[in-house]
Amino acid sequence: MEKLDLCAYLRQHPYPGRGILLGHSADNTKAVIAYFIMGRSENSRNRIFEATEDGIRTRAYDESKMTDPSLIIYHPVRKVGSTTIVTNGDQTDTIADAMKANHSWIRALRSRCYEPDGPNYTPRISGILREDGSYALSILKSADGDPSCNHRYFYEYDAPLAGEGRFIHTYQENLDPLPSFEGEPRRVAVTASTAAELANQLWENLNADNKVSLYVSYVDLASGQADTVIINKHG
């Protein structure tokens, strides 16, 4: 699989939706996490990321303009023990609860499916980063827009390579209805040496009208300490 330039990829996709990147820094000393949200409606755009004790949450920027919080207010990032969970919905909590009960993340996601937002049926994308730097990604999506069938895909990377990662996002193209992501998570280069550098690269290349919030964290594999950056379009 070709290693892509993620910035160029984002420039070519004005609405990838929500995206997860997991990988390793070029010097292979840090695990890399990035998560972003985008929006086309006023309700989706009216959000910010806010740090919590165990990760981040989304919340309304202007509470008076929030019309439906059901699929847009959640905890995108949570940490359980030494494992970091990142998702695009409330399946973060499903995975966290399963791990606390000593069950697997795959078992947790087998109880979930795509989002009930027809006709898009937005995929649920999820990732986990383990203490040793290995990681995994998943996507739960409808059968080409047919809600009668749910497809579940799981991808595990137990020996991540330096200077690269895997990127998955919700929408293949900016159409109506929005088609689900197709194929394996994209193999992308990770050239930034710090969280701030990667955050700036991603933010500059996300569509200016549709980008909402971005989270980037570089986790030192030796100490477990994290360098984290949050960028919000509002506030």
C-alpha positions as CSV (number, residue, x, y, z in Angstrom):
1,M,0.0,0.0,0.0
2,E,1.3,3.4,-1.0
3,K,2.3,5.8,1.9
4,L,0.3,8.9,1.4
5,D,1.0,12.6,2.2
6,L,-1.9,13.2,4.7
7,C,-1.9,16.9,4.1
8,A,-2.3,16.5,0.4
9,Y,-5.0,13.9,1.0
10,L,-6.9,16.2,3.2
11,R,-6.7,19.1,0.7
12,Q,-8.3,16.8,-1.9
13,H,-11.2,15.9,0.4
14,P,-13.3,18.9,1.5
15,Y,-15.5,16.8,3.7
16,P,-13.9,13.6,5.1
17,G,-16.2,14.0,8.1
18,R,-14.5,12.8,11.3
19,G,-11.0,11.3,11.1
20,I,-8.7,9.2,13.3
21,L,-4.9,8.9,12.8
22,L,-2.8,6.5,14.9
23,G,0.9,6.0,14.3
24,H,4.5,6.6,15.4
25,S,6.9,9.5,15.1
26,A,9.8,9.5,12.7
27,D,12.3,8.7,15.5
28,N,10.0,5.9,16.8
29,T,10.0,7.2,20.4
30,K,6.4,8.5,20.4
31,A,3.0,7.1,19.6
32,V,0.8,9.6,17.7
33,I,-2.9,10.2,18.0
34,A,-5.0,12.7,16.0
35,Y,-8.7,13.1,15.9
36,F,-10.7,15.8,14.1
37,I,-14.4,16.7,13.6
38,M,-16.0,18.6,10.7
39,G,-19.5,19.9,10.1
40,R,-21.8,21.0,7.3
41,S,-24.8,22.0,9.4
42,E,-24.9,24.8,12.0
43,N,-25.6,22.2,14.7
44,S,-22.5,20.2,13.8
45,R,-20.3,23.3,13.5
46,N,-21.4,24.6,16.9
47,R,-18.9,22.5,18.9
48,I,-15.6,22.6,20.6
49,F,-13.2,20.1,22.2
50,E,-12.7,20.4,25.9
51,A,-10.1,18.5,28.0
52,T,-11.4,16.1,30.7
53,E,-9.7,14.1,33.4
54,D,-9.3,11.1,31.1
55,G,-9.3,12.6,27.7
56,I,-11.6,15.1,25.9
57,R,-15.3,15.7,25.2
58,T,-17.3,17.7,22.7
59,R,-19.6,20.4,23.9
60,A,-21.7,23.1,22.4
61,Y,-19.9,26.4,21.7
62,D,-23.2,28.3,21.9
63,E,-25.7,26.3,24.0
64,S,-28.6,28.4,22.7
65,K,-27.9,27.1,19.1
66,M,-27.7,23.4,20.0
67,T,-30.7,21.6,18.5
68,D,-29.9,17.9,18.7
69,P,-27.0,16.7,20.9
70,S,-27.7,13.0,20.4
71,L,-24.9,12.2,17.9
72,I,-22.5,15.1,18.3
73,I,-21.9,15.4,22.0
74,Y,-19.7,12.6,23.3
75,H,-16.2,11.7,24.6
76,P,-13.9,11.2,21.6
77,V,-10.9,10.3,23.7
78,R,-10.8,8.4,27.0
79,K,-8.0,6.5,28.7
80,V,-8.5,3.3,30.6
81,G,-5.4,2.1,32.4
82,S,-2.6,2.4,29.9
83,T,-4.9,2.2,26.8
84,T,-6.2,5.2,25.0
85,I,-9.5,5.0,23.2
86,V,-10.5,7.4,20.4
87,T,-13.8,7.3,18.5
88,N,-16.3,9.4,16.7
89,G,-19.2,8.7,19.0
90,D,-20.5,7.3,22.3
91,Q,-19.0,3.9,21.5
92,T,-16.0,5.4,23.3
93,D,-17.9,4.7,26.5
94,T,-19.0,1.2,25.2
95,I,-15.3,0.3,24.7
96,A,-14.2,1.8,28.0
97,D,-16.9,0.0,30.0
98,A,-15.9,-3.3,28.3
99,M,-12.2,-2.8,29.1
100,K,-13.0,-2.1,32.7
101,A,-14.8,-5.4,32.8
102,N,-11.8,-7.2,31.3
103,H,-13.5,-7.6,27.9
104,S,-12.0,-6.8,24.5
105,W,-12.7,-3.7,22.4
106,I,-13.8,-6.0,19.6
107,R,-16.5,-7.6,21.8
108,A,-17.6,-4.2,22.8
109,L,-18.0,-3.0,19.2
110,R,-19.9,-6.1,18.2
111,S,-22.8,-4.7,20.2
112,R,-22.8,-1.5,18.1
113,C,-23.5,-0.5,14.5
114,Y,-23.5,2.6,12.3
115,E,-25.1,5.8,13.5
116,P,-28.9,6.1,13.0
117,D,-28.8,9.2,10.9
118,G,-30.3,8.0,7.6
119,P,-29.8,8.5,4.7
120,N,-26.1,8.9,5.6
121,Y,-25.8,6.2,8.2
122,T,-22.5,7.6,9.3
123,P,-19.9,4.9,10.1
124,R,-18.6,4.5,13.6
125,I,-14.9,4.7,13.5
126,S,-12.8,3.7,16.5
127,G,-9.2,3.3,17.5
128,I,-7.2,2.1,20.5
129,L,-3.5,2.8,21.3
130,R,-1.8,0.4,23.7
131,E,1.0,1.1,26.1
132,D,3.6,-0.7,23.9
133,G,2.7,1.6,20.9
134,S,0.7,-1.0,19.0
135,Y,-2.7,0.1,17.9
136,A,-5.9,-0.9,16.2
137,L,-8.7,0.7,14.1
138,S,-12.3,-0.3,13.4
139,I,-15.2,0.9,11.2
140,L,-18.8,-0.1,11.6
141,K,-20.8,0.8,8.5
142,S,-24.0,0.1,6.5
143,A,-23.9,-2.0,3.4
144,D,-23.4,0.7,0.9
145,G,-26.1,2.8,2.5
146,D,-28.5,-0.1,3.1
147,P,-29.4,0.0,6.8
148,S,-30.6,-3.6,6.8
149,C,-27.0,-4.9,7.0
150,N,-24.2,-3.7,9.3
151,H,-20.6,-4.4,8.3
152,R,-17.8,-4.5,11.0
153,Y,-14.1,-4.3,10.1
154,F,-11.2,-4.5,12.5
155,Y,-7.5,-3.7,11.7
156,E,-4.6,-4.4,14.1
157,Y,-1.1,-3.1,13.9
158,D,1.2,-4.9,16.4
159,A,4.5,-3.6,15.2
160,P,4.0,-0.1,14.0
161,L,6.7,1.4,11.8
162,A,8.6,4.6,12.5
163,G,7.3,7.7,10.7
164,E,4.0,6.4,9.5
165,G,0.5,5.8,10.6
166,R,-3.0,4.7,9.6
167,F,-5.8,7.1,8.9
168,I,-9.5,6.4,8.7
169,H,-12.4,8.8,8.3
170,T,-16.1,8.6,8.0
171,Y,-17.0,9.8,4.4
172,Q,-15.6,8.7,1.1
173,E,-16.8,11.8,-0.8
174,N,-18.6,15.0,-0.2
175,L,-22.0,14.0,-1.7
176,D,-25.6,13.7,-0.7
177,P,-26.2,11.3,0.9
178,L,-22.7,10.9,2.2
179,P,-21.1,7.6,1.1
180,S,-19.2,5.7,3.8
181,F,-15.4,5.3,3.8
182,E,-14.2,2.5,1.6
183,G,-11.2,0.1,1.9
184,E,-8.5,-0.2,4.5
185,P,-7.3,2.6,6.7
186,R,-4.9,4.8,4.6
187,R,-1.2,4.4,5.1
188,V,0.2,7.9,5.7
189,A,3.6,9.5,6.5
190,V,4.1,11.0,9.9
191,T,6.9,13.6,9.5
192,A,6.1,16.1,12.3
193,S,8.4,15.8,15.3
194,T,5.9,17.4,17.8
195,A,2.2,17.4,18.5
196,A,2.1,21.2,17.8
197,E,3.8,20.7,14.4
198,L,1.4,17.9,13.4
199,A,-1.6,19.9,14.7
200,N,-0.6,22.9,12.6
201,Q,-0.1,20.7,9.5
202,L,-3.5,19.1,9.8
203,W,-5.4,22.2,10.7
204,E,-4.0,24.2,7.8
205,N,-5.1,21.5,5.3
206,L,-8.5,20.7,6.6
207,N,-11.2,22.5,4.6
208,A,-11.6,26.0,6.1
209,D,-15.4,26.1,6.0
210,N,-16.0,22.6,7.3
211,K,-13.3,22.1,10.0
212,V,-14.5,22.4,13.6
213,S,-12.0,20.9,16.1
214,L,-8.7,19.0,16.2
215,Y,-7.0,16.9,18.9
216,V,-3.3,15.8,18.6
217,S,-1.3,13.9,21.2
218,Y,2.3,12.6,21.1
219,V,2.8,9.9,23.8
220,D,6.3,9.1,24.9
221,L,6.7,5.3,24.6
222,A,9.3,5.2,27.4
223,S,7.6,7.4,30.0
224,G,4.0,7.4,28.9
225,Q,3.9,11.2,29.2
226,A,1.7,12.9,26.6
227,D,2.2,16.2,24.8
228,T,-1.3,17.3,23.7
229,V,-2.7,20.1,21.5
230,I,-6.4,21.0,21.0
231,I,-7.5,23.5,18.3
232,N,-11.0,24.8,18.1
233,K,-12.4,27.0,15.3
234,H,-14.6,28.7,17.9
235,G,-13.2,30.2,21.1
